[in-house]
Amino acid sequence: MGQKGEALRQRIVVSADQLFYQKGYESTSFSDIADDVGISRGNFYYHFKSKDEILNAVIETRLTEIEQMLNEWSKQYTDPKQRIVEHIDILTNHQDKIKNHGCPVGSLCAELAKQNHSMLRDANKMFAVQRDWLTVQLKELGLGKEARQVAMHLLARSQGIATLTNAFEDQNFLRQEVKQLKQWLGEQIQGQNKNGN
């Protein structure tokens, strides 16, 4: 595949990613994506033979972006607490999108779970990589075996905040909950420091 072909393939993936987020995987058709990109369905089928092939490309793209984001924070911030705060701030940094469509990872995984889709395990990697990264940060802050459980709790609260913000279309709720989540994080770290001394 030449440069033009690869560029077109990437445009299809970007379009599918946005449409899956805005409309849902099941509700997005080949025609929706082809129309959005401005190509014929025949040209579309040259790059992707099935909707699941597109889904796989979208999951791989999102996973790569998440890994790059986490690696960037690990390089940029020496304080693991600040790294976690950056992760929490995803909610406020994307509050307009979350209000309108929810969390792109959570909404896709929930939809695939309802369908008992064969690619759910692949999609769940987008959560797993965040859980594992948060666990490392929490261990650096002194949490021991409970670090993974606290990481899962952070993810669960973030997902709950995104879901309710989307359901109620309430960004004030999101900002209030993010503030409380940061306070809770501080309490977890402070409690661990007291126990460690």
N, CA, C and O of each residue as an XYZ file, in Angstrom:
788
protein
N       0.856     -1.191      0.000
C       0.000      0.000      0.000
C       0.891      1.240      0.000
O       1.784      1.368      0.837
N       0.644      2.147     -0.939
C       1.439      3.360     -1.039
C       1.065      4.376      0.026
O       0.200      4.137      0.869
N       1.748      5.527     -0.038
C       1.492      6.584      0.947
C       0.054      7.081      0.880
O      -0.576      7.318      1.911
N      -0.464      7.240     -0.340
C      -1.850      7.706     -0.478
C      -2.821      6.696      0.113
O      -3.771      7.062      0.805
N      -2.571      5.419     -0.167
C      -3.431      4.368      0.370
C      -3.394      4.319      1.882
O      -4.426      4.146      2.530
N      -2.197      4.473      2.447
C      -2.063      4.453      3.908
C      -2.727      5.679      4.525
O      -3.353      5.583      5.581
N      -2.593      6.826      3.871
C      -3.228      8.051      4.368
C      -4.746      7.906      4.355
O      -5.420      8.328      5.294
N      -5.285      7.309      3.290
C      -6.733      7.103      3.214
C      -7.190      6.117      4.284
O      -8.220      6.323      4.926
N      -6.429      5.057      4.471
C      -6.768      4.079      5.511
C      -6.828      4.765      6.875
O      -7.735      4.511      7.667
N      -5.852      5.636      7.138
C      -5.822      6.342      8.417
C      -7.020      7.276      8.552
O      -7.581      7.403      9.640
N      -7.418      7.928      7.468
C      -8.606      8.795      7.505
C      -9.856      7.987      7.827
O     -10.727      8.452      8.563
N      -9.946      6.783      7.281
C     -11.089      5.911      7.570
C     -11.116      5.556      9.051
O     -12.173      5.583      9.680
N      -9.950      5.224      9.609
C      -9.878      4.854     11.031
C     -10.263      6.037     11.914
O     -11.005      5.872     12.882
N      -9.765      7.224     11.585
C     -10.093      8.428     12.371
C     -11.589      8.698     12.316
O     -12.207      9.003     13.336
N     -12.168      8.589     11.137
C     -13.608      8.800     10.982
C     -14.401      7.767     11.773
O     -15.338      8.111     12.493
N     -14.019      6.498     11.634
C     -14.714      5.431     12.359
C     -14.607      5.639     13.861
O     -15.577      5.433     14.591
N     -13.441      6.043     14.320
C     -13.227      6.297     15.745
C     -14.216      7.345     16.248
O     -14.860      7.151     17.279
N     -14.334      8.446     15.526
C     -15.254      9.518     15.920
C     -16.709      9.067     15.858
O     -17.489      9.341     16.770
N     -17.067      8.381     14.791
C     -18.459      7.942     14.636
C     -18.836      6.877     15.656
O     -19.950      6.895     16.179
N     -17.930      5.950     15.948
C     -18.213      4.947     16.984
C     -18.442      5.641     18.320
O     -19.310      5.239     19.095
N     -17.659      6.688     18.586
C     -17.796      7.435     19.839
C     -19.114      8.201     19.875
O     -19.814      8.181     20.888
N     -19.452      8.866     18.795
C     -20.634      9.724     18.778
C     -21.935      8.954     18.599
O     -22.947      9.298     19.209
N     -21.920      7.914     17.767
C     -23.155      7.189     17.442
C     -23.216      5.789     18.037
O     -24.294      5.211     18.170
N     -22.063      5.250     18.392
C     -21.990      3.865     18.836
C     -21.522      2.973     17.706
O     -21.727      3.279     16.532
N     -20.898      1.877     18.066
C     -20.368      0.942     17.065
C     -21.489      0.340     16.229
O     -21.428      0.345     14.999
N     -22.510     -0.177     16.901
C     -23.591     -0.878     16.204
C     -24.363      0.056     15.274
O     -24.808     -0.360     14.205
N     -24.522      1.313     15.678
C     -25.323      2.268     14.897
C     -24.559      2.893     13.736
O     -25.153      3.575     12.900
N     -23.264      2.671     13.677
C     -22.454      3.242     12.600
C     -22.336      2.234     11.464
O     -21.934      1.090     11.677
N     -22.687      2.665     10.266
C     -22.641      1.772      9.102
C     -21.405      2.063      8.244
O     -20.745      3.090      8.404
N     -21.113      1.139      7.337
C     -20.068      1.376      6.336
C     -20.341      2.680      5.601
O     -19.438      3.486      5.379
N     -21.609      2.875      5.225
C     -21.985      4.077      4.467
C     -21.717      5.343      5.262
O     -21.263      6.343      4.704
N     -21.995      5.308      6.571
C     -21.727      6.483      7.415
C     -20.255      6.873      7.333
O     -19.914      8.044      7.164
N     -19.394      5.871      7.455
C     -17.953      6.137      7.450
C     -17.504      6.583      6.060
O     -16.761      7.556      5.929
N     -17.954      5.870      5.021
C     -17.576      6.227      3.645
C     -18.030      7.643      3.306
O     -17.282      8.405      2.693
N     -19.252      7.997      3.701
C     -19.768      9.347      3.443
C     -18.948     10.393      4.185
O     -18.642     11.453      3.640
N     -18.597     10.093      5.426
C     -17.825     11.038      6.235
C     -16.441     11.281      5.630
O     -15.942     12.406      5.628
N     -15.831     10.215      5.121
C     -14.499     10.327      4.522
C     -14.577     10.878      3.098
O     -13.620     11.472      2.602
N     -15.735     10.673      2.440
C     -15.914     11.152      1.074
C     -15.370     10.188      0.034
O     -14.764     10.602     -0.955
N     -15.591      8.891      0.266
C     -15.133      7.873     -0.680
C     -16.290      6.934     -1.012
O     -17.309      6.904     -0.323
N     -16.102      6.170     -2.087
C     -17.114      5.179     -2.454
C     -16.973      3.955     -1.556
O     -15.921      3.727     -0.959
N     -18.033      3.180     -1.469
C     -17.970      1.960     -0.658
C     -16.949      0.978     -1.219
O     -16.302      0.255     -0.461
N     -16.801      0.949     -2.546
C     -15.813      0.059     -3.154
C     -14.404      0.389     -2.705
O     -13.614     -0.502     -2.393
N     -14.096      1.678     -2.675
C     -12.786      2.131     -2.204
C     -12.607      1.785     -0.729
O     -11.515      1.439     -0.278
N     -13.699      1.888     -0.001
C     -13.706      1.566      1.425
C     -13.351      0.095      1.641
O     -12.517     -0.233      2.485
N     -13.989     -0.784      0.873
C     -13.787     -2.230      1.034
C     -12.370     -2.665      0.666
O     -11.919     -3.727      1.095
N     -11.682     -1.872     -0.108
C     -10.286     -2.177     -0.428
C      -9.445     -2.182      0.848
O      -8.514     -2.975      0.986
N      -9.781     -1.296      1.770
C      -9.002     -1.150      3.007
C      -9.539     -2.010      4.145
O      -8.763     -2.524      4.952
N     -10.844     -2.170      4.218
C     -11.472     -2.929      5.307
C     -12.587     -3.799      4.744
O     -13.529     -3.300      4.129
N     -12.470     -5.087      4.960
C     -13.459     -6.033      4.423
C     -14.675     -6.175      5.331
O     -15.754     -6.559      4.879
N     -14.497     -5.866      6.608
C     -15.603     -6.034      7.557
C     -15.577     -4.910      8.587
O     -14.572     -4.222      8.763
N     -16.692     -4.751      9.249
C     -16.793     -3.740     10.304
C     -15.887     -4.106     11.478
O     -15.334     -3.227     12.139
N     -15.738     -5.405     11.732
C     -14.855     -5.833     12.817
C     -13.397     -5.476     12.534
O     -12.637     -5.199     13.462
N     -13.002     -5.480     11.263
C     -11.641     -5.052     10.918
C     -11.443     -3.577     11.265
O     -10.383     -3.179     11.749
N     -12.467     -2.780     11.013
C     -12.391     -1.354     11.365
C     -12.346     -1.211     12.880
O     -11.551     -0.436     13.410
N     -13.196     -1.957     13.576
C     -13.214     -1.906     15.038
C     -11.842     -2.253     15.590
O     -11.358     -1.581     16.502
N     -11.213     -3.278     15.063
C      -9.885     -3.674     15.514
C      -8.885     -2.533     15.322
O      -8.071     -2.263     16.205
N      -8.947     -1.865     14.168
C      -8.040     -0.745     13.898
C      -8.302      0.416     14.851
O      -7.365      1.071     15.308
N      -9.574      0.670     15.151
C      -9.923      1.746     16.092
C      -9.398      1.415     17.484
O      -8.815      2.276     18.143
N      -9.596      0.186     17.937
C      -9.107     -0.220     19.261
C      -7.590     -0.094     19.327
O      -7.053      0.429     20.304
N      -6.896     -0.569     18.297
C      -5.431     -0.475     18.275
C      -4.972      0.980     18.313
O      -4.010      1.315     19.005
N      -5.663      1.842     17.569
C      -5.308      3.265     17.549
C      -5.527      3.897     18.915
O      -4.661      4.614     19.417
N      -6.676      3.633     19.514
C      -6.960      4.197     20.837
C      -5.969      3.684     21.871
O      -5.491      4.449     22.709
N      -5.658      2.400     21.818
C      -4.721      1.815     22.778
C      -3.343      2.451     22.640
O      -2.698      2.762     23.640
N      -2.898      2.640     21.420
C      -1.607      3.297     21.181
C      -1.620      4.718     21.729
O      -0.652      5.149     22.355
N      -2.707      5.448     21.499
C      -2.808      6.827     21.998
C      -2.793      6.866     23.521
O      -2.155      7.737     24.112
N      -3.489      5.932     24.158
C      -3.502      5.876     25.623
C      -2.101      5.587     26.151
O      -1.640      6.243     27.085
N      -1.429      4.612     25.559
C      -0.071      4.268     25.996
C       0.878      5.447     25.823
O       1.706      5.708     26.695
N       0.766      6.160     24.706
C       1.614      7.332     24.471
C       1.346      8.419     25.504
O       2.279      9.053     25.997
N       0.078      8.636     25.830
C      -0.297      9.640     26.820
C       0.295      9.289     28.187
O       0.874     10.147     28.854
N       0.150      8.038     28.599
C       0.667      7.608     29.898
C       2.191      7.697     29.938
O       2.761      8.131     30.939
N       2.847      7.290     28.863
C       4.308      7.381     28.797
C       4.775      8.829     28.854
O       5.790      9.137     29.477
N       4.031      9.715     28.202
C       4.380     11.140     28.219
C       4.300     11.696     29.640
O       5.189     12.428     30.075
N       3.228     11.344     30.367
C       3.115     11.811     31.752
C       4.236     11.250     32.612
O       4.756     11.947     33.484
N       4.609     10.011     32.379
C       5.690      9.396     33.159
C       7.005     10.127     32.933
O       7.817     10.244     33.851
N       7.221     10.619     31.719
C       8.439     11.377     31.415
C       8.353     12.809     31.929
O       9.335     13.357     32.431
N       7.180     13.406     31.800
C       7.016     14.832     32.088
C       6.992     15.140     33.584
O       7.478     16.190     34.005
N       6.433     14.235     34.390
C       6.259     14.504     35.821
C       7.037     13.491     36.649
O       6.917     12.283     36.448
N       7.838     13.999     37.585
C       8.596     13.101     38.461
C       7.755     12.617     39.632
O       8.030     11.560     40.200
N       6.728     13.386     39.998
C       5.867     13.043     41.134
C       4.734     12.124     40.670
O       3.919     12.528     39.841
N       4.671     10.890     41.193
C       3.609      9.976     40.777
C       2.208     10.498     41.084
O       1.258     10.195     40.363
N       2.078     11.290     42.164
C       0.758     11.857     42.473
C       0.319     12.797     41.353
O      -0.843     12.778     40.947
N       1.236     13.614     40.856
C       0.902     14.536     39.765
C       0.527     13.766     38.506
O      -0.348     14.191     37.751
N       1.182     12.645     38.280
C       0.836     11.813     37.123
C      -0.615     11.334     37.231
O      -1.363     11.355     36.254
N      -0.996     10.902     38.435
C      -2.371     10.426     38.646
C      -3.360     11.577     38.494
O      -4.439     11.402     37.929
N      -2.992     12.753     38.999
C      -3.856     13.932     38.857
C      -4.071     14.248     37.374
O      -5.177     14.606     36.969
N      -3.028     14.117     36.575
C      -3.177     14.322     35.126
C      -4.199     13.341     34.554
O      -5.006     13.707     33.699
N      -4.160     12.111     35.023
C      -5.118     11.098     34.563
C      -6.539     11.502     34.958
O      -7.459     11.409     34.146
N      -6.716     11.944     36.185
C      -8.038     12.385     36.649
C      -8.516     13.585     35.822
O      -9.698     13.696     35.497
N      -7.585     14.472     35.492
C      -7.938     15.689     34.752
C      -8.400     15.428     33.321
O      -8.882     16.343     32.654
N      -8.262     14.194     32.844
C      -8.838     13.857     31.535
C     -10.321     14.231     31.535
O     -10.852     14.701     30.529
N     -10.973     14.019     32.666
C     -12.409     14.294     32.763
C     -12.713     15.768     32.513
O     -13.594     16.094     31.718
N     -11.992     16.655     33.187
C     -12.265     18.084     33.009
C     -11.747     18.590     31.665
O     -12.350     19.479     31.063
N     -10.639     18.032     31.196
C     -10.080     18.471     29.913
C     -10.975     18.109     28.731
O     -10.898     18.733     27.673
N     -11.824     17.096     28.915
C     -12.706     16.646     27.828
C     -14.178     16.693     28.244
O     -14.994     15.908     27.761
N     -14.507     17.620     29.144
C     -15.856     17.621     29.720
C     -16.960     17.869     28.697
O     -18.060     17.339     28.853
N     -16.704     18.652     27.665
C     -17.741     18.871     26.640
C     -18.063     17.569     25.916
O     -19.231     17.227     25.733
N     -17.028     16.849     25.506
C     -17.236     15.571     24.814
C     -17.905     14.560     25.740
O     -18.805     13.830     25.325
N     -17.465     14.524     26.982
C     -18.036     13.570     27.947
C     -19.505     13.882     28.185
O     -20.331     12.973     28.266
N     -19.834     15.168     28.298
C     -21.237     15.553     28.497
C     -22.098     15.065     27.336
O     -23.226     14.616     27.540
N     -21.571     15.152     26.133
C     -22.348     14.789     24.947
C     -22.332     13.299     24.609
O     -23.313     12.770     24.087
N     -21.214     12.619     24.909
C     -21.075     11.239     24.434
C     -20.547     10.252     25.474
O     -20.445      9.061     25.182
N     -20.212     10.713     26.671
C     -19.643      9.811     27.665
C     -18.156      9.596     27.426
O     -17.521     10.354     26.693
N     -17.611      8.571     28.040
C     -16.194      8.225     27.880
C     -16.031      7.350     26.640
O     -16.770      6.378     26.481
N     -15.085      7.668     25.761
C     -14.932      6.856     24.557
C     -14.557      5.404     24.849
O     -15.002      4.497     24.145
N     -13.755      5.182     25.867
C     -13.364      3.811     26.223
C     -14.528      3.095     26.898
O     -14.892      1.984     26.512
N     -15.106      3.737     27.906
C     -16.197      3.113     28.651
C     -17.416      2.828     27.801
O     -18.026      1.766     27.922
N     -17.776      3.771     26.939
C     -18.979      3.564     26.118
C     -18.773      2.438     25.108
O     -19.691      1.656     24.862
N     -17.582      2.348     24.522
C     -17.319      1.271     23.565
C     -17.295     -0.087     24.267
O     -17.894     -1.047     23.783
N     -16.608     -0.170     25.402
C     -16.542     -1.447     26.129
C     -17.928     -1.881     26.597
O     -18.264     -3.064     26.529
N     -18.732     -0.935     27.069
C     -20.088     -1.276     27.520
C     -20.929     -1.795     26.354
O     -21.673     -2.765     26.502
N     -20.810     -1.148     25.202
C     -21.577     -1.589     24.033
C     -21.146     -2.983     23.590
O     -21.990     -3.827     23.288
N     -19.849     -3.229     23.548
C     -19.355     -4.547     23.132
C     -19.736     -5.625     24.139
O     -19.997     -6.766     23.760
N     -19.768     -5.268     25.419
C     -20.168     -6.236     26.450
C     -21.631     -6.630     26.282
O     -21.980     -7.801     26.431
N     -22.484     -5.663     25.972
C     -23.911     -5.957     25.759
C     -24.112     -6.910     24.588
O     -25.030     -7.730     24.590
N     -23.251     -6.792     23.596
C     -23.357     -7.635     22.401
C     -22.606     -8.957     22.557
O     -22.646     -9.808     21.668
N     -21.920     -9.125     23.695
C     -21.051    -10.291     23.880
C     -20.106    -10.419     22.680
O     -19.884    -11.507     22.150
N     -19.561     -9.275     22.275
C     -18.742     -9.186     21.063
C     -17.390     -9.866     21.273
O     -16.806     -9.792     22.354
N     -16.913    -10.514     20.244
C     -15.645    -11.249     20.331
C     -14.446    -10.333     20.572
O     -13.394    -10.808     21.000
N     -14.580     -9.038     20.306
C     -13.450     -8.123     20.476
C     -13.482     -7.377     21.806
O     -12.694     -6.455     22.018
N     -14.386     -7.770     22.701
C     -14.450     -7.106     24.007
C     -13.130     -7.238     24.756
O     -12.660     -6.276     25.365
N     -12.537     -8.416     24.713
C     -11.266     -8.620     25.426
C     -10.196     -7.657     24.909
O      -9.420     -7.106     25.691
N     -10.159     -7.458     23.597
C      -9.204     -6.503     23.023
C      -9.517     -5.081     23.479
O      -8.610     -4.320     23.816
N     -10.788     -4.728     23.490
C     -11.190     -3.387     23.922
C     -10.859     -3.160     25.391
O     -10.473     -2.057     25.779
N     -11.008     -4.197     26.209
C     -10.715     -4.067     27.640
C      -9.255     -3.738     27.916
O      -8.921     -3.254     28.998
N      -8.386     -3.996     26.952
C      -6.967     -3.649     27.122
C      -6.795     -2.146     27.334
O      -5.833     -1.710     27.965
N      -7.738     -1.352     26.800
C      -7.657      0.103     26.985
C      -7.832      0.475     28.452
O      -7.245      1.450     28.920
N      -8.635     -0.297     29.178
C      -8.748     -0.104     30.627
C      -7.562     -0.730     31.348
O      -7.017     -0.139     32.281
N      -7.162     -1.920     30.920
C      -6.096     -2.653     31.612
C      -4.789     -1.869     31.627
O      -4.090     -1.851     32.641
N      -4.452     -1.221     30.512
C      -3.203     -0.469     30.467
C      -3.254      0.718     31.437
O      -2.236      1.077     32.029
N      -4.425      1.324     31.599
C      -4.570      2.418     32.565
C      -4.492      1.895     33.996
O      -3.828      2.485     34.848
N      -5.180      0.779     34.248
C      -5.138      0.170     35.582
C      -3.701     -0.158     35.978
O      -3.271      0.145     37.090
N      -2.967     -0.776     35.066
C      -1.591     -1.176     35.373
C      -0.700      0.036     35.604
O       0.141      0.029     36.503
N      -0.881      1.075     34.800
C      -0.087      2.291     34.959
C      -0.410      2.977     36.286
O       0.495      3.405     37.002
N      -1.693      3.079     36.613
C      -2.084      3.680     37.894
C      -1.531      2.869     39.059
O      -1.109      3.443     40.063
N      -1.527      1.556     38.942
C      -0.990      0.692     39.993
C       0.484      1.000     40.236
O       0.919      1.084     41.385
N       1.247      1.167     39.174
C       2.672      1.502     39.304
C       2.842      2.833     40.031
O       3.687      2.954     40.918
N       2.036      3.835     39.658
C       2.146      5.151     40.302
C       1.826      5.051     41.793
O       2.514      5.639     42.627
N       0.779      4.303     42.114
C       0.367      4.165     43.515
C       1.409      3.405     44.327
O       1.620      3.713     45.500
N       2.052      2.432     43.728
C       3.135      1.716     44.425
C       4.301      2.652     44.696
O       4.928      2.588     45.754
N       4.590      3.525     43.732
C       5.659      4.510     43.937
C       5.319      5.457     45.081
O       6.213      6.004     45.726
N       4.032      5.649     45.332
C       3.588      6.521     46.426
C       3.520      5.779     47.759
O       3.134      6.363     48.772
N       3.888      4.507     47.768
C       3.959      3.761     49.021
C       2.835      2.774     49.255
O       2.853      2.053     50.252
N       1.867      2.722     48.372
C       0.816      1.722     48.533
C       1.383      0.366     48.133
O       2.120      0.255     47.153
N       1.042     -0.633     48.877
C       1.562     -1.972     48.604
C       0.588     -2.790     47.799
O       0.226     -2.436     46.677
N       0.163     -3.903     48.398
C      -0.710     -4.835     47.674
C      -2.070     -4.229     47.347
O      -2.769     -4.721     46.460
N      -2.453     -3.164     48.055
C      -3.750     -2.527     47.781
C      -3.689     -1.560     46.597
O      -4.716     -1.006     46.205
N      -2.509     -1.352     46.026
C      -2.356     -0.382     44.930
C      -3.261     -0.722     43.744
O      -3.881      0.169     43.162
N      -3.338     -1.982     43.391
C      -4.170     -2.384     42.243
C      -5.649     -2.137     42.530
O      -6.387     -1.690     41.652
N      -6.078     -2.427     43.751
C      -7.478     -2.203     44.122
C      -7.811     -0.709     44.085
O      -8.878     -0.318     43.613
N      -6.897      0.115     44.582
C      -7.109      1.568     44.557
C      -7.120      2.067     43.106
O      -7.899      2.955     42.762
N      -6.263      1.501     42.264
C      -6.252      1.869     40.842
C      -7.593      1.547     40.195
O      -8.129      2.351     39.432
N      -8.133      0.376     40.500
C      -9.445      0.001     39.957
C     -10.533      0.939     40.474
O     -11.456      1.294     39.743
N     -10.415      1.334     41.738
C     -11.399      2.261     42.313
C     -11.337      3.614     41.593
O     -12.371      4.215     41.301
N     -10.126      4.081     41.313
C      -9.971      5.335     40.563
C     -10.633      5.240     39.188
O     -11.344      6.153     38.768
N     -10.392      4.136     38.498
C     -11.015      3.950     37.185
C     -12.533      3.876     37.298
O     -13.257      4.461     36.493
N     -13.005      3.146     38.312
C     -14.455      2.994     38.493
C     -15.115      4.339     38.774
O     -16.166      4.648     38.213
N     -14.501      5.136     39.638
C     -15.073      6.456     39.926
C     -15.049      7.348     38.692
O     -16.013      8.066     38.423
N     -13.961      7.305     37.950
C     -13.870      8.112     36.724
C     -14.957      7.720     35.731
O     -15.582      8.580     35.110
N     -15.179      6.414     35.586
C     -16.215      5.941     34.669
C     -17.608      6.341     35.150
O     -18.462      6.722     34.349
N     -17.828      6.255     36.442
C     -19.115      6.673     36.996
C     -19.365      8.156     36.774
O     -20.473      8.563     36.427
N     -18.332      8.955     36.978
C     -18.443     10.398     36.751
C     -18.788     10.675     35.287
O     -19.669     11.482     34.992
N     -18.088     10.003     34.379
C     -18.342     10.211     32.945
C     -19.755      9.787     32.566
O     -20.437     10.487     31.818
N     -20.195      8.644     33.079
C     -21.529      8.134     32.741
C     -22.622      9.071     33.232
O     -23.553      9.380     32.488
N     -22.520      9.524     34.474
C     -23.557     10.400     35.031
C     -23.509     11.801     34.423
O     -24.547     12.439     34.249
N     -22.309     12.278     34.101
C     -22.202     13.571     33.413
C     -22.902     13.504     32.066
O     -23.602     14.440     31.680
N     -22.718     12.405     31.351
C     -23.374     12.206     30.064
C     -24.884     12.078     30.239
O     -25.650     12.677     29.485
N     -25.311     11.302     31.228
C     -26.747     11.067     31.437
C     -27.480     12.347     31.820
O     -28.567     12.623     31.313
N     -26.876     13.130     32.720
C     -27.534     14.345     33.208
C     -27.092     15.606     32.468
O     -27.614     16.693     32.716
N     -26.121     15.454     31.551
C     -25.571     16.594     30.813
C     -25.191     17.722     31.765
O     -25.571     18.877     31.574
N     -24.433     17.357     32.793
C     -24.140     18.284     33.885
C     -22.634     18.372     34.123
O     -22.050     17.518     34.789
N     -22.018     19.409     33.572
C     -20.579     19.593     33.743
C     -20.222     20.077     35.142
O     -19.111     19.832     35.612
N     -21.143     20.759     35.814
C     -20.874     21.164     37.197
C     -20.689     19.940     38.079
O     -19.811     19.912     38.942
N     -21.526     18.922     37.858
C     -21.376     17.658     38.584
C     -19.988     17.077     38.329
O     -19.314     16.639     39.261
N     -19.563     17.074     37.075
C     -18.251     16.530     36.728
C     -17.148     17.249     37.490
O     -16.291     16.607     38.099
N     -17.164     18.573     37.460
C     -16.104     19.336     38.128
C     -16.106     19.098     39.636
O     -15.047     18.983     40.253
N     -17.291     19.025     40.221
C     -17.408     18.768     41.660
C     -16.848     17.380     42.005
O     -16.118     17.224     42.984
N     -17.194     16.391     41.202
C     -16.734     15.023     41.465
C     -15.233     14.871     41.246
O     -14.573     14.130     41.974
N     -14.691     15.563     40.253
C     -13.245     15.522     40.018
C     -12.512     16.100     41.225
O     -11.495     15.557     41.658
N     -13.024     17.190     41.760
C     -12.421     17.796     42.954
C     -12.442     16.807     44.118
O     -11.446     16.664     44.827
N     -13.565     16.130     44.317
C     -13.670     15.152     45.402
C     -12.765     13.948     45.164
O     -12.204     13.391     46.107
N     -12.626     13.549     43.904
C     -11.759     12.414     43.583
C     -10.301     12.746     43.899
O      -9.561     11.894     44.390
N      -9.893     13.973     43.618
C      -8.525     14.395     43.947
C      -8.323     14.441     45.460
O      -7.263     14.064     45.960
N      -9.344     14.903     46.189
C      -9.256     14.900     47.652
C      -9.133     13.476     48.176
O      -8.333     13.202     49.071
N      -9.924     12.578     47.618
C      -9.883     11.171     48.025
C      -8.494     10.588     47.763
O      -7.957      9.857     48.595
N      -7.920     10.910     46.613
C      -6.575     10.432     46.292
C      -5.576     10.916     47.341
O      -4.747     10.144     47.822
N      -5.664     12.199     47.691
C      -4.777     12.744     48.715
C      -4.927     12.026     50.044
O      -3.940     11.772     50.734
N      -6.169     11.697     50.406
C      -6.422     10.969     51.658
C      -5.821      9.568     51.617
O      -5.279      9.092     52.614
N      -5.915      8.911     50.470
C      -5.338      7.567     50.336
C      -3.825      7.608     50.524
O      -3.245      6.760     51.202
N      -3.203      8.604     49.915
C      -1.744      8.729     50.005
C      -1.333      9.114     51.419
O      -0.380      8.565     51.971
N      -2.072     10.077     52.006
C      -1.762     10.515     53.365
C      -1.938      9.369     54.357
O      -1.114      9.180     55.252
N      -3.010      8.613     54.192
C      -3.257      7.468     55.072
C      -2.161      6.433     54.954
O      -1.758      5.834     55.951
N      -1.681      6.220     53.753
C      -0.599      5.256     53.544
C       0.684      5.751     54.189
O       1.426      4.973     54.790
N       0.946      7.063     54.062
C       2.157      7.626     54.665
C       2.119      7.513     56.181
O       3.146      7.260     56.811
N       0.929      7.700     56.778
C       0.798      7.552     58.235
C       1.040      6.108     58.647
O       1.727      5.837     59.632
N       0.467      5.186     57.880
C       0.625      3.767     58.199
C       2.059      3.307     57.994
O       2.534      2.398     58.675
N       2.743      3.941     57.050
C       4.119      3.541     56.750
C       5.119      4.058     57.755
O       6.232      3.541     57.853
N       4.727      5.085     58.511
C       5.656      5.678     59.492
C       5.554      4.995     60.835
O       6.262      5.366     61.771
